[in-house]
Amino acid sequence: MRKVITDYDKALLLKPPAFGCEELRRAISEYLYRYRDMRVDKENIVIGSGSEYFYGMIVNFFGRDKVYGLEDPSYEKIAAVIKANGGKCEFLKMGKNGIESDALKKSGADILHVTPFNSYPTGITADFKKRKEYVEWANAKKGYIVEDDIDSEFAVGAKPVQTVFSLSKGKRVIYLNTFSRSLAPSMRMGYMILPDDLMEEYKEKSGFYSCPVPAFDQYVLAEFIAGGYFERHLNRMRRKIKDAATRK
């Protein structure tokens, strides 16, 4: 924080760009490449105040006539925010490895919301095959997937499971993640990655919204990530999780 106050000075008083400060978007892009092998242009990253904020933005972007397919059971706030913004929800039964294949095939959803790493409250992690199935659904349906990758930073192992976004080669998948779990819930900061084919339309429909995250917080987090402190913090947390699991 002291470094940011010294380095940025009066720039901290300026309103941040609509999609968020360039420094933070660049830091996130570089982090995702190092840790997740995700090749994402910083221009496709939007900074916002957490996943709930983005759920509302997504409904406003796609329109209230669309049907959103949700995991059943799932985090209740997802459906609450979608409905509050005028969207329609269809609940798709969960199996041992994610949404059941039959439920997915029969679904009338236009947009599919999934939490493939750690679905709440079941704790299910979708494997590679199920993630590919989600991508195939989107391609066949010409629909879109909203991938909420919450908790994926805490994957214990050599490398985390490949994201649905990466499996789709950045097409037909909107990727969401937040720092509420990895750092602190009080931060209320997250990011959304849009596929190339939605960028211009999103700018036209939603580019006038102001970024809800203060510039100071964005610059501090950018320094924290770019300096390698975020990854060192995650490594410590993963070791603690692994040690706790070993003791059990």
N, C-alpha and C positions, 0 to 999 in steps of 0.2 A: 504493500500500500504506500509506504514512504517513497519507494522508487517511482511509482506511477505519479504521485503528486509532484515529485521533482522533475521527472522527464516530460510529463504532458502539460503541466502548468495550466494555462488558460484554456487549452483544448478541452479540459474536463468540463468547462462551462457550456460547450457547444452541444447542440442536439445531435444524438447519434443518427446515422443513416437508417432508413426504413428497415433494411434487412439486417442491421447490426453493424458494429464497428469492424472495419476491414482486418484489423490486427487479430481480433478474436476469431473471425471466420477463417483466416489463414492458419492460425494456431490449431484450430480444430481439424482443418483439412490435412495438415501435416501429421497430426497425432493419429488420425484415422488411417493414414497410409502406413505409418510405422507399426501400429498395434493391430489393426484389423485388415491391412492390405486392401483398403478401400480407396480407390482413386476418385476423389471428389474435388471438383473445382470449387474454390471458395465462393465463387459467384452463385453457386447453387445452394448455399447454406443460408438459412434464415434464423436469426436469434430471437428467442421469445421467452416468456415467463413460465416455462414448463409445458408438459404434455397437454394438460387440460386447456391451456390457451390455444394450442395448435389444433386440438379437436374441433373447437369452434371455428377457427380459421378455415379448416379443411371443409367443413359443412358449408360455410358461406361461399367458398370457392366452387365446389362441385354443384351446389344447389340443393334446395330442400326436396326436390322430387326424387332424389337418389335413395337407394336402400343400402344400409350399412350392415354387413355381416359381422357379427361379434361372436367370440368364443363363449360357450355356455358350459360352466360358469365363467365369469370374467369380473374384473374390477368394476364395481357398480357405477363409478363416476363416469366411465367412458360412455355408457348408454345415457346417463343423466345429462351430460353436456351435449351429446348429439341431439337428443330430444329437445333440450332447452333451446337449441338453435334451429329447430324445425325439421331435423332429419328423421328418417324412419329406420328402425332397427330390426334386424332378423337375427335370432339367436341360434347358433350352430353347435350341436352337441360335441363335446370334447371326448376323445378316446384316450388311450394310453400314450399317444405320441403326438397329440395335437387335434385339430378338428377332424372328425371322422370323415372318411373319403365319401361315403354316401351322402352325408349331410352337405358336403361341399359341392358335389355334383348336382344335387337337387336345388341348391340355393338360388334364390332370385336376386341376390345381392349385386349391386354395381361396384361397391367398394368393400374390400375385406380388411378388417382390422385384426392383426395378430400380434401376440407377444411371444415370439418363438423361443426366447431363452428361458424365461421364468414366468409362466402363465399364472396369474393370481385368480383364485386361491389354491389351485391344484399343484403348483410347483412344477408342472410339466415342461420339459425342454424338447422342442421338435428336432428330430434328427435331420440329416442331409436329405434323405428321401422325402420326408414330409415337406421340407422347405421347397424342394424342387416341385412338389405337387402344387404348392401355393402359386409358384411362378407360372406353371402350366395352366392353372385355372385362370390367372389374369390374362395370359396370352390368348387362350381360347375364348374367354368372355369379352375380351377387349375392355376389361375393367382395370381397376387399380387396387394395389395393396398398401395399407398403412402399416408399416412395421415399427412397432414400439419395442425398442431393444433394451428396455429397462433391466438393470442388474447384470448385463453382459460383461461389464468390466470385472466382475468378480468370478469369472470362469476360472476354475482351478485346473491347470493343465498347461501343456506346452503352447497351445494356441487355441483361441476360442473358435466355436463353430462358425462357419462362414455365414454371413448375413444373407437374408433373402434379397436385399438390395444388390449385393455383389453377384449372387446367383442369376439375377435378372439382367446383369450388366448395366445396371442403372436405369432400366426401363420399367415403366408401369409400377414402380415401388416408390412410395414416399417414406423416408426413414426418419424416425424420431428418437431422440435420446435426451436425457436430462442429467443435471448435476445434483439433483435433490438427494439421490441415494449415495452417489459416489463421494460427495463432499458434505453437503448439509441441506436439509429440507428448507431452511430459512432463506437460501439463496434464490429460490424461485427463478432458475435460469435453465434453459434447455435450447435445443436446436433442431431444426427440420431441414432435411436435404430433399430437394425437388429434382425429379428427372428432367433431362434437357427439354423433352417435348412439352412440359408444362410451364417452363420458365416465363416465356413471353406472356402467356395468358394470365399467369399468376401476377406478374407485374402490372398488367392492365387492370385486373379485377381487385387486387389486394395491395398493390404497391403504394397506395396512398396512406395506409395505416402507419402510425408512428411506432417505432420500436419501443416496447414497454419496459426494457431493462436499462437502468441508468448507465451512462457511458463509463463512469468511474469503475463500477463493478465489472464491466466488460473488459476494460484495460487491465485490471488486476488479474482476472482469470486468464487473459491472454498471456500475461507475463508468467503466471503460474504454470501454464501448459507448455509454453515455448521454452521455459527454463528447465524442463524435465521434472519439475517437482510433482506434478500430477501423476505421472507414471510411477515415480518412486513411492508416492503415497499409496497407489493401487497395489503395487508389489507388496508393501507391508501388510495391507489389508488381506490380500490373497494368502499370504503366509499365515496370518492369524486364523483365517477360515480353515485352511488345510490342517493346522495344528489342532484346532478345536474338533475337527472331524476325526482326526487320528486318536485323540483322547477318548472319544465316544466308543 
